[in-house]
Amino acid sequence: MARGHMKQLNNEQKARMRANVLDLVEHGLPPMIRMPVPSFIEAQPWFAESNAAELVRIYALPSYKMNTFNGKLQPALAACLIDEKEGKLEPGITVIGASSANWAMEMGLLAPIFGFNFSAIIDVKAVPLGKQHHLLASGADIIPVPEGAIGTEYVYELAEKKHYHLIDQYVHPGSVIGHEWTMDHIAREMKRLEPGKKVSFFGAVSGTCSTLRAAKNYLQPQFPGMKVWGIASQSKDEKVPGSRYPGSIEELKSIGGGFDYQTAIDGSLITSVSKEDAFAVNAELVQLHFVTAGPTGALGLAGVWNRVGDHWKEHGSFKGLADDDGVVRGAIFIIDMHLPYLDDDGYRKHFVR
């Protein structure tokens, strides 16, 4: 369907699509699945010593069943609802926002429902071409970040110069509020899968850090004692597409942005996974287990397994992390799929032999 056609909706169509989207986030999110163990984890001595194959269960809310491009629909929808209620979404206005493309894809899908146009501010050199195509297919337009500029800063300059409405996902309260739908669903699913049992941890890769903040606000109170773990890339050179590394998270503060992840997570950020290991785990998930996660999903899965292993190696047991039955039960949130990243040479080599 042509992008122009997506923007030509009458009021009845808008109302119907809005009802469908609200029904999706409230009642239509997919079942969680138990995730396979990465082979590099199985090969480590502690894995066999601890009987982790039997005593550690990690579940995920998979993005490939989210019925949209990825798992960023909920925060994007909440931001639109909040700004509409405040009278900021004038008919036909152009909304802009900086993104690595995941959140922007959902904004592109939501734009015709709310009657605005959406332009994503992205670094076209950093975002794989396939991901840019997904973004355009959602109905969004692309405004490239100028050479040498930082997208999260440039978007403010652009908003001041032209009649744009800026929705900054890195500071907008909707980014956290929208994930209340996500966290309530994860809670229901974990109670269905492991009735009456303790959830030891929830893990998410740091991007806006809104998922971590939402886990602290909405999920942890439903599972007393649950730890919130944040996962990040090791460094700028080891950056996994779609994630942030500790330095880039701190950069958000220079524009007054970034959610307070330090008070949301328990312990330090997990930065133990190299880009190569994340890519290799991603290929395993897709090719051996039919889980079509993307690189940040693989980074998150590998990261929480490393943290579980670190606990065993330090304590010689899972005590303090496991439930009374000795089992460690955890949940992670996956927001992306692998296909849009296959234009990245370093990523593609793990899939094409």
N, C-alpha and C positions, 0 to 999 in steps of 0.2 A: 504493500500500500504506500502510495506516495506520501511524503511528509506533509505536503500542503493539504491533502485530503483529511489527515488526522486533525488538522486545526479547524475544519469546517463542520462543527457539531452544532445542532440546534439544542434548545433548552431541554427538550425531552431526552435526547441522547446523552447530554451532560448529566442529567439527573440519574439516568439508568446506569451510566458508567460509574458515577460516584457511589451509588448504592452497591454496585458489584465490588468496587475496591474496598469499601468499608467492610463488606461481608467477608472479603478475602482476609484482611488483616485481623478481623475479630474471630472468624470461625474457620477459615480455609487454609491456614498454614499447615504444612505437611507433617506427617509423623517423624519423630526423630529415629535415627538408625544407630546401631552399634558400629563403631568404626574399627577397621582392621588395624593390626599392629604393624608399624613400619618395620621393614626387614633390618634396618640398621639398629633398631632397638632390640629386636629379637636376638641379634648377634652379640649383644653385650652380656658379660658374665652375670651381672646383677639380675638380669631378666629371668634366667633359669633358677638362680639361687633363691629368688624371692617368690617363685611360682606366680609371677605376674600374669601369665597367660590365663590363670584361673582367678586371680585376686584383683585384677584391675580391669574395669569396664568403662570405656569412654564412649559417650554418645554425642551425636551431632545433629543439629538442625541444618539439613543440606540445602544449599541455594538452588540446586538444579531442579527442585520441585516447588520452587516458590511462585511459579506461574508468571513471573516477570523476569527481567534480565538478571537480577541478583537480589540479595537480602536487604537492600537499602530502601525498600519501598516505605516501610513504616516511619522512619524519621523524616523522609521527604514529604510524605502525606501530612504528618503532624505539623511540619513547618508551614505548609500551604494552608491548612485549616486555621492555624493561629493567625497568619498574616491576612487571610481573607476576613476573619472575624474582626480584625483591627482596621479593616478598610484599606489595606495597602495594595491589594491586587485589583487595580483598575482594569476594566475590560480592554484587551489588546495591548496592555503594557508588556514590555520585555523584562523578564526576570533574568538575572545573571548570578552565577555562583562558581567559585573555584572548585575543581574536583579532579581526581585521577580517573574519572569517568563512571565509576560505579553509582554513586549518588546521582550524578547528572543524568544517567540513563533513566532513572526512575522519575526525575523531574521532567524529562522529555515526554514520558508517558502520561504524566499527570497534567501537563500544561493545557491540553485541549479541554479537559474536564473543568478546569478553573478559569479558562478563557484568557490565558496569557501566552506569550511566546517565551521560549526559554533558550538561552545561549550559555553554553558551558565554557568557562575559562580554563583551558588545559595547556600543558606543556606538550606540544605535538611531537617533540623529540623524545620525550620520556614515556609517553603513552603509546603502546603498540598499535599499529595500523588497524589490526583486526578489532581492537577495542574501540577505536575511533569510528569504525564502520558500525558497530553495535550502537554507539552513541547516536550517530546520525539516523539509524533505523528507528530509534525510539521517538524521533520527532524533534530532537534538539538540534540547534546550530552550534558550531564551534567557533570560538574566538581564541586564536593562538596567543599564548603568553609571549611577549617580545623577548628577543635574545637578551639574556642576562638578567631578566626580571624574575621575580618570585610570584607565582600565581596568587597566593593568598594575600599578597600586598597589592599587586596590580589590579585586582578586582575592585579594590576600594578607590583607586585612582580613576578607573573607568566609570564607576558609579557616580563619582562627583562631576565628571565631564559631560555625561549624557543623561537622558531621561530614562535611566534604568532603575529597577528595584532590585536591590541586592539581598539575597538570602545567603548568609554565610553559614554553611553547615558546621563550621568549626566553633561557632559561638551561639548559634540559634537554639533556644530552649527546646524546640521541636525535635532536635536530633536526639535528645535524651528522652523526652516525653513519648515520642513515637515508639521507642523500644520497650515501653511498658507492655504493649501488645506482644512483642517478642518474648519478653521475660515471663509473662503470664502463661504463654503457650509452652515455653520450655518447662516451667514448673508443672503444668498439667501433664506433659509428656513424661517427665522423670517420675512423677507419682504413679503414672500408668505402668511404666516399664519396671520400676523398682519400688513397688508399693510399701510404704512404711519404713523405707530405708533412708539413711543419711546420704546427701549429695556432698561429696568431699570438696569439689572445686568446680568453678566455671572459668573457662579460658576464652579470651578473644584477642585477636591481633590489634595492635594500636594503629588507628588511622586518625579519626577525629577524637578518639578515646571516649566517644559518647556511649558506645556499647558497654564499656567497662563501668562508666558512671551509672548507667541504667541497671547493670547487674547489681551494683552496690545498693541502689535505691529500691529496686523492685524484686530482685530474685533472692538476694541474700536473706532478707527478712522472712522469706518463706521456707528457708532451710538453715536454721540456726547452726552456726559453726562452719558453714560453707566458706571456702576461701575464693577470692576473686583474683585470678592470675592474668596479667597482661603480658603479651608476647610482642617483641619488636625485632626488626632486623639488627644485625650486629653493628653495622656501620654504613656510611654512605656507599662505599665500594661494594658492600655485601647486601645492599638493599634489595629485598624481594619486591617485585612489582605489586603495588596496591597497599604496601605497608609503610610504616615509618621506622626510623632508627632513633635512638635517644636524642641525638643532636637536632634532628628535624622536628621532634616533638617540642623541644625547648624553643625552636624558632617561632612557633605559633604564638608564644607569649609576647613576642616583639610587637605584635599588632593587637595585643590584648585578647588574643584568642586562645583556644585550647581548653578543654574541660579538665578539671582537676583530677588527673588520673592518680596522682600520688596518694590521695586519701581514698581513692576507690579500690586500689589493688592491695592485696596482702603480700608483703614481701617486695622484693625488687622486680623490675621488669625482667622477663626471661629473654635473654639475648644469646642463647647457646647454639642456635641453628644457623649454619652457613647457607648462602644462597644455593650452592650446589646440592646440599642435602635437602633443602626444601623442594627444589626442582625434581630431585630423584624420588622423593616421597610422593610428590604430585603424580609423576608418571606411574608409580606403583598403584596409587589409588584408582587411576583411570583405567590402566591396562590390565591389572590383575584383579581388581575388586569392583569395577564398574561404578565407582563413585566419581562423578564428574566434577570434582572440586577444582578450584584454581590454586595458584601458588600461595596466596595468603592462607587458604584453608590448610594446605600442607604444612606451612610454617607454624600455624597454630597447633596442629596435631602433634608435630614433632616436638614443639616447644613444651607442651604439657607433659608429654612422655618423658622428656629430659628432666623436668622438675620432679616428677614421680620417682625417677631413678635416683636423682640426687638425694631425695628423702631417704630412700632405702640405704644408699651408700653411707649416709651420715649416721643413721640410727640403727641399721641392721634389721629393720622391720618397718611396717607401714603404720605402726602405732602413732597416734596423733593425727593421722590423715584418714585412716580407714574407719569404717563403722564397727560396731561391736562384734560383727561376724567376721571381721578381718578383711572385708572387701572394700576397695577404693572405687567409688563411683563418681565419674566426672562428666561434664558437658562442655562442648565447645560450639561456637557459632561460626558457620562458614558463609561468606557473602559472595564469592565469585566462582566462575567456571573457567575451565582451562582453554577453551577454544579461542577467545579473543587475544590470548597471549602468544599464540604460535608464530607470530611475526618476529618475536624476540629470538635471535639466533641461539643465545645461551640456553634459553628455555626449550626451544624446539628440538635441540639435539637429544634431549632425554626421551622424546616421543618418536622421532624418525631415525631409524637405524640404517 
